[in-house]
Amino acid sequence: MLTRKQHQLLMFIHECMQDHGVPPSFDEMKDALALKSKSGIHRLITGLEERGFLRRLPHRARALEILRLPDNMEPMESRSKPSFSPRLVESPRHESVATVSPKAPKTTTFQLPLYGRIAAGTPIEALRDESNMLDVPPDLVGSGDHYALEVEGDSMIDAGIHDGDLVIIQRCADAENGAIVVALVDREEVTLKRLRRKGASIALEPANKDYETRIFGPDRVRVQGRLVGLIRKY
């Protein structure tokens, strides 16, 4: 049995997918249910998943699939329905939009989880926070799973990566020689550097003459993704 809010959210998602072919954004769900924060939406979605009404699609940020509807299926209670139309990203750090769907307009953006600032002492897994999302144009995202990070520092400035930039990372466990990667060192330090293999060693190269290349044994470095795109806010 669903709670009133769970029922409202499920029916709102259903209506949006019927009308537009894509699920609503977290902000639109929050506004539709008159909640103060998106964390409440996350709890409701988790509850709907546990009850078998909804599931999140893997490798696609916030993509939702309705598995079934309540037997007493009715429209949401009388409310002012928020306008819903996929739109191009205007500011990468603000409101998110619907995930790309085969039925969505070509201008629809992808949504990626924005995990936070890449900093020493913080493995990527510890940064996971699905409540922060980033809109990106479809041509910045290829196949596979992706996430975004905010760059901290100037160690890659000569590669055109500045402090505060948002980088798009394709999740992978390996990368070609010379690729810029998110590397986990000794299971505790995460860094964005260029990957170089030198014999049995791995070098993590900065793109700034003020920083030194660091060389490690192969068992000390784990690739957590490779750079595929960058967004800069002026």
C-alpha positions in Angstrom: 0.0 0.0 0.0 1.3 3.4 -1.0 1.4 6.5 1.1 -0.5 9.6 -0.2 2.8 11.3 -1.3 4.1 8.1 -3.0 0.9 7.8 -4.9 1.0 11.4 -5.9 4.6 11.1 -7.1 4.0 7.9 -9.1 1.0 9.4 -10.8 2.9 12.7 -11.6 5.7 10.7 -13.1 3.2 8.6 -15.1 1.4 11.7 -16.4 4.7 13.4 -17.5 5.9 10.3 -19.3 2.5 9.9 -21.0 2.5 13.5 -22.1 6.1 14.1 -22.9 7.9 10.7 -23.2 10.4 11.5 -20.4 10.2 11.6 -16.6 10.1 15.0 -14.8 13.1 16.5 -13.3 13.7 16.4 -9.5 12.8 20.1 -9.2 9.6 19.5 -11.1 8.7 16.6 -8.8 9.6 18.6 -5.7 7.4 21.5 -6.9 4.5 19.2 -7.9 4.4 17.7 -4.4 5.1 21.0 -2.6 8.2 19.6 -0.9 10.9 21.8 0.4 13.9 19.7 -0.8 14.8 17.1 -3.3 15.9 14.7 -0.6 12.2 14.0 0.1 11.8 13.0 -3.6 14.7 10.6 -3.2 13.0 9.0 -0.2 9.7 8.6 -2.1 11.4 7.1 -5.2 13.3 4.6 -3.0 10.0 3.7 -1.3 8.4 3.1 -4.7 11.3 1.0 -5.8 11.1 -1.2 -2.7 7.4 -1.7 -3.4 7.9 -2.7 -7.0 6.2 0.3 -8.7 9.3 2.0 -10.0 12.9 1.3 -10.9 15.9 3.5 -11.8 17.5 2.6 -15.1 21.3 1.8 -14.8 23.9 4.0 -16.4 21.5 6.8 -17.0 21.3 9.4 -14.3 17.8 9.7 -12.8 16.1 7.8 -15.6 13.0 6.1 -14.3 10.7 3.3 -15.5 7.3 2.6 -14.1 6.8 -1.1 -13.5 3.1 -1.0 -12.5 0.4 1.4 -11.3 -1.9 1.2 -8.3 -5.1 -0.7 -8.7 -7.0 2.4 -7.8 -5.3 4.5 -10.4 -6.5 8.1 -10.3 -5.0 11.4 -11.4 -3.1 13.4 -8.8 -5.2 15.5 -6.4 -6.2 18.9 -7.8 -3.1 20.9 -8.1 -1.5 23.5 -10.3 0.5 21.3 -12.7 4.0 22.7 -13.4 4.9 23.3 -16.9 7.1 20.6 -18.3 9.2 20.9 -21.4 12.7 19.6 -22.0 15.0 22.5 -22.6 18.6 23.3 -23.3 21.0 23.9 -20.4 21.5 27.6 -19.6 23.7 27.3 -16.5 25.5 24.0 -15.7 25.1 24.5 -11.9 21.4 25.2 -11.8 18.1 23.5 -12.6 18.2 20.1 -14.2 16.0 18.8 -17.0 14.7 15.5 -18.2 16.9 12.6 -19.2 17.2 11.9 -22.9 14.6 9.5 -24.3 13.9 8.2 -27.8 10.7 10.3 -27.7 12.3 13.5 -26.4 13.1 16.4 -28.7 16.6 16.6 -30.1 17.4 19.6 -27.9 16.9 17.5 -24.7 20.0 17.4 -22.5 21.5 14.5 -20.5 21.6 14.6 -16.8 24.7 13.4 -15.0 25.4 13.1 -11.2 27.7 15.9 -10.1 29.8 14.3 -7.3 31.6 17.4 -6.1 35.1 18.8 -6.1 37.9 16.3 -6.9 40.2 16.5 -3.9 42.9 14.5 -2.2 41.7 12.0 0.4 38.3 11.5 -1.2 37.6 8.4 -3.3 35.0 8.9 -6.0 32.6 6.4 -4.2 32.5 8.7 -1.2 31.5 11.7 -3.3 28.3 10.1 -4.7 25.3 12.3 -4.2 22.5 11.8 -6.7 20.7 15.0 -5.5 23.2 17.2 -7.4 22.7 16.8 -11.1 24.4 18.5 -14.1 22.8 19.1 -17.5 25.1 18.4 -20.5 24.5 18.5 -24.2 24.1 15.0 -25.8 27.3 15.3 -27.9 29.4 15.4 -24.7 28.3 12.0 -23.6 28.9 8.7 -25.4 28.1 5.2 -24.5 28.6 3.8 -20.9 28.2 5.4 -17.5 29.3 9.0 -16.9 29.5 11.4 -14.0 30.8 15.0 -13.5 33.3 16.5 -11.1 34.3 20.1 -10.3 38.0 20.7 -10.7 40.0 22.0 -7.8 43.4 23.6 -8.5 45.5 24.4 -11.5 47.6 21.3 -12.0 46.1 20.7 -15.5 45.8 24.3 -16.6 48.1 23.8 -19.7 45.6 21.1 -20.9 42.9 23.8 -20.8 41.4 22.6 -17.5 41.0 25.4 -15.0 40.1 25.6 -11.3 36.3 25.5 -11.1 35.7 23.8 -14.4 33.2 20.9 -14.6 34.7 17.8 -16.2 32.6 15.0 -17.8 34.1 11.6 -16.9 33.3 8.3 -18.6 33.5 5.6 -15.9 36.1 2.9 -16.8 38.7 0.8 -15.1 41.5 1.4 -17.7 42.4 4.0 -20.3 44.8 4.4 -23.2 48.3 5.8 -22.7 48.2 9.6 -22.6 44.5 9.9 -21.6 43.5 12.3 -18.9 42.0 10.2 -16.1 40.5 10.3 -12.7 43.0 8.1 -10.7 42.7 6.7 -7.2 46.1 6.5 -5.6 46.7 4.1 -2.6 42.9 3.8 -2.3 42.6 7.2 -0.6 43.7 10.1 -2.9 41.8 11.0 -6.1 43.5 13.2 -8.7 42.9 14.3 -12.3 46.1 13.7 -14.3 47.4 12.4 -17.6 48.1 8.7 -17.5 51.5 7.4 -18.8 52.7 3.8 -18.6 56.5 3.4 -18.3 57.4 -0.2 -18.2 55.9 -1.7 -15.0 55.3 1.8 -13.6 52.5 4.3 -13.9 53.2 8.0 -14.2 50.5 10.6 -13.4 51.5 13.7 -15.3 50.3 17.3 -14.5 49.8 19.9 -17.2 51.6 22.6 -15.3 55.3 23.1 -15.0 55.0 24.0 -11.4 53.9 20.5 -10.5 56.0 17.3 -10.6 55.1 14.0 -12.3 54.4 11.3 -9.8 55.4 7.7 -10.5 53.8 4.6 -8.9 53.8 0.9 -9.0 50.8 -0.6 -11.0 49.1 -1.9 -7.8 48.9 1.6 -6.3 46.9 3.3 -9.0 43.3 2.5 -10.0 41.6 4.3 -12.9 38.1 5.5 -12.1 37.3 7.2 -15.4 38.6 9.1 -18.3 38.0 12.7 -19.3 35.5 13.0 -22.3 34.3 16.6 -21.9 34.4 19.9 -20.1 32.0 22.7 -19.2 33.1 26.1 -18.1 30.9 28.8 -16.6 32.0 32.3 -17.3 
